[in-house]
Amino acid sequence: MAAPSNHDVARVFDEMAELLAIRGGDPHRVRAFQRVAKVIENLPQPVARALRYGTLQRTPGIGEGAVHRVKQILRRGTCDDLERLRAQIPAGLREMTRLRGLGARTVRRLHQQLGIASIDQLELAATSGLLLKRMPRMGAERIHAILQEIAVHRARGGKIPLVEALEIAAPLLEHLRQAGAEQVAMGGSVRRRRAMIGDLDLLASAADPAPVIEAFLAAPGAESVISRRSDGGSIRLPNLRQVDLWVFPPESWGAGLHAFTGNKEHNVNLRTRAGRLGIHLSEHGISERDGGRRISTGRSEEEIYAAVGLPFIPVELRENLGEIEAAEAGRLPDLVGAGDLRGDLHMHTTWSDGTAGARDMVLAARRLGLEYVAITDHSLSLTVANGLDATRLREQRRELRRLQEEVAGIEILAGIEVDVLAGGALDLEASDLRPLDWVVASIHSDFDLDAEAMTSRLVRAMETGLVDCIGHPAGRKLGKREPYPLDLERLFTTARRLGVALEVNGGPRRMDLDDAACRQAREMGVTLVLNTDAHAPAHLHHHRRFALAMARRGWVERRHVLNARPVEEVRAWRRDRLRRHGIAV
């Protein structure tokens, strides 16, 4: 297995912080674990290398205890403290903290006073009246909200965000490679890049499948073997998640990859089309219908589509939402790709809640080949993120001007992520926002408004003429917070009329706008911006793929994306709108 990544190590510290908080441990120690997690997550080099060369030990925020735990995690994937905490705290308590409105302190009280140790037990206590009787201060309204949140949690069906699925899969795929697999990939909804994932399917090719299968069934971290087959098997991980493996001969790799990628309806539609042509498609290749001879082993996915008279259909589109008909008519979209993006228009620095200075963010963007960036730190209402007031915003603009003089090869736009208040006002004055190069307006509070009020809130922000882009428009947090209600048609119509872009936020816990909204925006002529919302240099690359995933699933092409255009057009976008609103520039 590959060595734990920075993210893997950081997650161990995050889990320790969470479990310690549930137990009621020292708040200073909880925050220390959280700080270590954040530092390690954003190290500019692999944590194993930093440890080996002594730079980890000299990193601010990393003490001797943290170094000792890191060494254990790199060796074993865990550490003594985490194992002790897991032994002390029922696993269900941590899951309960995933319910919105239930923090560690409330979960601890529920466990101590009522013995509640799982979401099922919490639901029973709430519906039976026990919760209201024994903890009357919670009140009927809050208990009702808890039941609603449990229903939402259940509706997710145990699904996890795409980023978590990729993190689970990465070491397993590397393990398969080391065991002799020639090719490996994730299948199903992970490969199609859905935002929330249920099934985890690993795909591999090997001339001799037996060693690969045995290695998989004995993979480090596998808690139990569920099943064993001649072409694969299934294991269960400690988090109770099942992972399935399918192994194909190298000459049938394309056929297997295709069979385990598209959703059921896409595959049925394609096989029906094949049947009309007198052929049969399967994970074994292409054959004559009704058990006839095999025509092709299906070495590539292109062969599979060519056999039914279609061009290759991009992976993200295989949802039976018109892609087969579009392919037949020669109207498949030319989907936006990473190479099309010329700038990133939403990122944070140490001026607010970022972990790196503006110089480091700009240089990282330049290394990625970007032509321009907008520095968009939080505004003053987000005090928890050290948001900028008017004075600090002016100071930052002066710093960015100096930085631009020192750094060649990339253009720096001075911006802000301004908060949209409950009534639709922006939390900085027009005189503060007018001189900026780029303004993202986002909602970070008062999420409980109805669709009419929430949509009007964003519309009023756009009507100021000062806003270039609405950030993470639906406000979702994958696995934690559902999108707030919005009238998307009204929002999109207003954005198009006023010349305001809508963001596809690549934060892996956001992926907002989602794929369906991206497609609706595309069809309504709305301009989109694919941003990372980076808070560290590494995010600039890592988060971009999640924004691209939603855009590509939404049939978005380069022509729909503002930051796929030269910086001169981005500046003109803002300048022209300000003039239309009579705002001096």
Secondary structure as UniProt FT lines:
FT   HELIX           6..23
FT   HELIX           27..41
FT   HELIX           47..52
FT   TURN            53..58
FT   TURN            60..61
FT   HELIX           64..76
FT   HELIX           80..88
FT   HELIX           91..96
FT   TURN            97..98
FT   TURN            100..101
FT   HELIX           104..114
FT   HELIX           119..128
FT   HELIX           130..134
FT   HELIX           136..138
FT   HELIX           139..155
FT   TURN            156..158
FT   STRAND          160..161
FT   HELIX           162..178
FT   TURN            179..180
FT   STRAND          183..186
FT   HELIX           188..191
FT   TURN            192..193
FT   STRAND          196..197
FT   STRAND          200..205
FT   HELIX           209..217
FT   TURN            220..221
FT   STRAND          224..229
FT   TURN            230..231
FT   STRAND          232..236
FT   TURN            238..239
FT   STRAND          242..248
FT   HELIX           250..252
FT   HELIX           253..259
FT   TURN            260..261
FT   HELIX           264..276
FT   TURN            277..278
FT   STRAND          279..282
FT   TURN            283..284
FT   STRAND          285..288
FT   TURN            289..291
FT   STRAND          294..296
FT   HELIX           301..307
FT   TURN            308..309
FT   HELIX           315..317
FT   TURN            318..320
FT   HELIX           323..328
FT   TURN            329..330
FT   HELIX           338..340
FT   STRAND          343..344
FT   TURN            350..353
FT   HELIX           358..367
FT   TURN            368..369
FT   STRAND          372..375
FT   STRAND          378..379
FT   TURN            380..381
FT   HELIX           383..385
FT   HELIX           390..406
FT   STRAND          411..420
FT   TURN            422..423
FT   HELIX           430..433
FT   TURN            434..435
FT   STRAND          438..442
FT   TURN            447..448
FT   HELIX           451..463
FT   STRAND          469..470
FT   TURN            473..474
FT   TURN            478..480
FT   HELIX           488..498
FT   STRAND          501..505
FT   TURN            508..510
FT   HELIX           515..523
FT   TURN            524..525
FT   STRAND          528..531
FT   TURN            537..538
FT   HELIX           539..542
FT   HELIX           544..553
FT   TURN            554..555
FT   HELIX           558..560
FT   HELIX           562..564
FT   HELIX           567..580
FT   TURN            581..582
//
